[in-house]
Amino acid sequence: MNSILNGIYIKDNDIWGFPQIYKTIEFFPLKLKDVEYGILFNKIFHYPKNSIPDKQVLKMSYLKYVLHLVQQTINPNGTEIYDGLLNFLKYVTRNNDIKIEHTVSNDPNIDIFDKIKINIKIGGIDFTEYDFDIIRAIVLEQNGLGIDFIEQYNPELEEYLLAMNQSYSDLTLEDEIFIFCSLMKKTLKEVEDYTLYQFRRHFERILSLSNYELYSPLEVLGQISSKNGGRLIKDYLYHTEETINRYGSILIDKDKYIKSNPHLFDPNFINSK
């Protein structure tokens, strides 16, 4: 979990689908049936700022970034992001009294993006651009992602990740829902009130359990095995990591690699070659 949520975020609320509270305002998690707002969630909150290697952009608040720069790339004269954000916030806060206000400084010595200040009022409560960074972190976390996961984006590593996960990466949320219903023998009506967080966690466990039941007997009988002699099939009884490394499946942890291959770092072994 990102450090800006320390002391604010109640992790257990995600298990039961309860809202998170920030500055007295409740932020409710999305459910599987909230298709329209799921689209807005992806459209508004998923942009990594570091995808634009510019100092001015990196120091910019995410609210300013998405309302101005992202909107420029979609439609310079449009208001899709503004309208979508307004609708999204009304839905997840269950509050229709929301305003997004802009003020512009006349100081000629201030950079154009620093001149613009954006304020959001929800039920009469003021939220600054910095507050929105916290809101974004809350919304991402409670819906099964995390701001760190988004901001780890690296275009070069992304290509390797997509190549490695080509078969699974083709699955849409719709595919996952039908797979889940099939494995659990449930109807769509029975799962529509799952939050995105609950669904992703449950779906991950179901896949782990299915793989374990399918392949573990083969591993026990010695019909399949890993190259290094370790466990090939992951047990479904495992602790879910709070912080997910976006590229953990393709990057090797240096300390673990050294520990598992000590001979490669032995001077005697190197000199013998």
C-alpha positions in Angstrom: 0.0 0.0 0.0 1.3 3.5 -0.8 2.6 5.5 2.1 0.2 8.4 1.6 -2.6 6.1 2.8 -1.0 5.3 6.2 -3.4 6.2 9.0 -6.2 6.8 6.5 -7.0 3.4 4.9 -8.8 0.6 6.7 -7.7 -2.6 4.8 -10.3 -4.9 6.4 -13.1 -2.8 4.9 -12.1 -4.1 1.4 -12.8 -7.7 2.6 -16.4 -6.9 3.3 -17.0 -4.2 0.7 -17.3 -1.4 3.2 -16.4 2.2 2.1 -13.2 4.0 2.9 -13.6 7.4 4.6 -11.5 10.5 3.9 -12.3 13.9 5.4 -15.7 12.6 6.5 -16.7 11.5 3.0 -17.4 7.9 2.3 -15.9 6.4 -0.9 -17.6 3.1 -1.9 -15.9 0.4 -3.9 -17.2 -0.6 -7.3 -19.1 -3.8 -7.9 -19.0 -6.1 -10.9 -22.4 -4.9 -12.1 -21.1 -1.3 -12.1 -20.0 -1.6 -15.7 -20.4 2.1 -16.6 -18.4 3.2 -13.7 -15.8 0.5 -14.2 -15.1 2.0 -17.6 -14.8 5.5 -16.0 -12.5 4.0 -13.4 -10.1 2.7 -16.1 -10.4 5.9 -18.1 -9.7 8.3 -15.4 -7.5 6.7 -12.7 -5.2 4.4 -14.6 -2.8 6.8 -16.4 0.8 6.6 -15.2 2.3 10.1 -15.0 5.8 8.8 -15.6 4.8 7.7 -19.1 5.6 11.3 -20.1 9.3 11.9 -19.1 8.9 15.6 -18.4 9.8 17.3 -15.1 6.9 19.7 -15.4 4.5 16.7 -15.7 6.1 14.7 -13.0 5.7 17.4 -10.4 2.1 18.2 -11.6 -0.8 16.9 -9.5 -2.6 13.9 -11.0 -5.9 15.9 -11.1 -4.3 18.6 -13.2 -2.6 16.0 -15.3 -5.7 14.0 -16.1 -8.1 17.0 -16.6 -5.7 18.9 -18.9 -3.0 16.8 -20.5 -4.9 13.6 -20.8 -8.0 15.5 -22.0 -5.8 17.2 -24.6 -4.8 13.8 -26.1 -8.4 12.6 -26.3 -10.1 15.8 -27.5 -8.6 19.3 -26.9 -12.1 20.8 -27.1 -13.9 18.1 -25.2 -14.9 17.6 -21.5 -15.0 13.8 -21.4 -12.6 13.5 -18.4 -14.2 16.3 -16.5 -17.7 14.9 -17.0 -16.6 11.4 -16.3 -14.8 12.3 -13.1 -17.8 14.3 -11.9 -20.2 11.3 -12.6 -17.7 8.8 -11.0 -17.3 10.8 -7.8 -21.1 11.3 -7.5 -21.6 7.5 -7.7 -18.8 6.3 -5.4 -19.6 9.0 -2.7 -23.4 8.6 -3.1 -23.4 12.4 -3.1 -24.8 14.6 -5.9 -23.5 17.9 -4.4 -20.1 17.9 -6.2 -18.3 20.8 -8.0 -15.0 20.9 -9.7 -13.7 24.5 -9.6 -10.8 26.1 -11.5 -9.0 29.4 -10.4 -6.2 31.0 -12.5 -3.5 33.3 -11.2 -2.6 36.5 -13.0 1.0 36.4 -11.9 3.1 36.5 -15.1 6.1 34.9 -13.3 4.3 31.7 -12.6 4.4 28.7 -15.0 1.1 28.2 -16.9 0.3 24.9 -15.0 1.2 26.4 -11.6 -1.2 29.3 -12.3 -4.1 26.9 -12.5 -5.5 25.7 -9.2 -8.3 23.0 -9.0 -10.6 22.5 -6.1 -13.2 19.8 -5.6 -16.2 20.3 -3.3 -18.0 17.2 -2.1 -21.0 17.8 0.1 -19.5 21.2 1.0 -16.1 19.6 2.0 -13.1 21.1 0.2 -10.6 18.7 -1.5 -7.4 20.2 -2.9 -5.3 18.7 -5.8 -3.2 17.0 -3.1 -6.3 15.6 -1.6 -7.3 14.1 -5.0 -3.9 12.3 -5.1 -5.1 10.6 -1.8 -8.6 10.0 -3.3 -7.0 8.4 -6.4 -4.9 6.1 -4.2 -8.0 5.1 -2.2 -10.0 4.3 -5.3 -7.3 2.3 -6.9 -6.5 0.3 -3.7 -10.1 -0.5 -2.8 -10.8 -1.7 -6.3 -8.0 -4.3 -6.3 -5.1 -2.2 -7.7 -2.6 0.2 -6.2 -1.1 3.5 -7.2 2.4 2.0 -7.0 1.4 -0.7 -9.4 0.2 2.0 -11.9 3.2 4.2 -11.5 5.7 1.4 -12.0 4.8 1.4 -15.7 7.8 1.0 -17.9 7.1 0.8 -21.7 10.1 -1.5 -22.4 9.2 -3.9 -19.6 5.6 -3.7 -20.5 6.4 -5.3 -23.9 8.2 -8.2 -22.2 5.3 -8.6 -19.7 2.7 -8.8 -22.5 4.8 -11.3 -24.4 5.2 -13.5 -21.4 1.5 -13.4 -20.4 0.1 -13.4 -23.9 -2.4 -16.2 -23.4 -3.7 -14.8 -20.1 -3.5 -11.1 -20.9 -6.1 -11.7 -23.7 -8.7 -12.4 -21.0 -11.2 -9.6 -20.4 -13.1 -8.9 -17.2 -16.1 -10.6 -19.0 -14.0 -13.7 -19.6 -12.9 -13.8 -16.0 -16.4 -13.4 -14.7 -17.7 -16.3 -16.8 -14.7 -18.5 -15.9 -15.3 -17.7 -12.3 -19.0 -18.5 -12.5 -18.3 -21.8 -14.3 -15.7 -22.9 -11.7 -17.9 -21.8 -8.8 -21.1 -23.1 -10.4 -22.7 -19.7 -9.8 -25.1 -17.6 -11.9 -24.2 -14.0 -12.9 -26.9 -12.8 -10.5 -25.1 -14.5 -7.6 -21.8 -12.6 -8.3 -23.0 -9.2 -9.5 -22.6 -7.7 -6.0 -18.9 -8.8 -5.6 -16.7 -5.7 -5.4 -13.8 -5.6 -7.9 -11.4 -6.2 -5.0 -13.4 -9.2 -3.7 -13.7 -10.7 -7.2 -10.0 -10.3 -8.1 -8.9 -11.9 -4.8 -11.4 -14.7 -5.0 -10.6 -15.4 -8.7 -6.9 -15.5 -8.0 -7.5 -18.1 -5.2 -9.9 -20.2 -7.4 -7.3 -20.4 -10.2 -4.6 -21.3 -7.7 -6.8 -24.1 -6.3 -7.8 -25.4 -9.7 -4.1 -25.5 -10.8 -3.1 -27.2 -7.6 -5.8 -29.9 -7.9 -4.9 -30.5 -11.5 -1.1 -30.6 -11.4 -0.1 -31.4 -7.8 -0.8 -35.1 -8.2 1.5 -35.2 -11.3 4.2 -33.4 -9.3 3.9 -35.9 -6.4 4.2 -38.8 -8.8 7.3 -37.2 -10.4 5.6 -36.8 -13.8 6.4 -33.1 -13.8 9.1 -31.2 -11.9 10.9 -27.9 -11.8 14.4 -27.4 -13.1 15.8 -26.3 -9.8 14.2 -29.0 -7.7 11.8 -26.6 -5.9 8.0 -26.7 -5.8 6.5 -26.3 -9.3 2.9 -26.0 -8.3 2.0 -23.1 -6.0 0.0 -24.1 -3.0 -3.4 -22.3 -2.8 -2.6 -21.6 0.9 -0.4 -18.6 0.7 -0.3 -15.0 2.0 -1.3 -12.4 -0.6 1.4 -9.7 -0.8 0.1 -6.2 0.0 2.5 -4.6 -2.5 2.3 -6.1 -5.9 5.3 -5.6 -8.2 4.0 -5.0 -11.7 7.0 -6.8 -13.3 7.6 -9.3 -10.5 7.0 -12.2 -12.9 9.7 -11.2 -15.4 12.3 -9.5 -13.1 14.7 -11.5 -10.9 15.2 -10.4 -7.4 19.0 -9.9 -7.0 19.3 -11.2 -3.5 17.3 -14.3 -4.2 19.3 -15.0 -7.4 22.6 -14.7 -5.5 21.4 -16.9 -2.8 20.2 -19.6 -5.2 23.3 -19.4 -7.4 26.2 -18.8 -4.9 28.8 -20.6 -7.1 28.4 -17.9 -9.8 29.7 -15.3 -7.3 32.5 -17.5 -5.9 35.9 -16.1 -7.0 37.3 -19.6 -7.1 34.6 -20.7 -9.5 35.1 -17.6 -11.7 38.9 -18.1 -11.8 38.5 -21.7 -12.7 36.8 -20.7 -15.9 
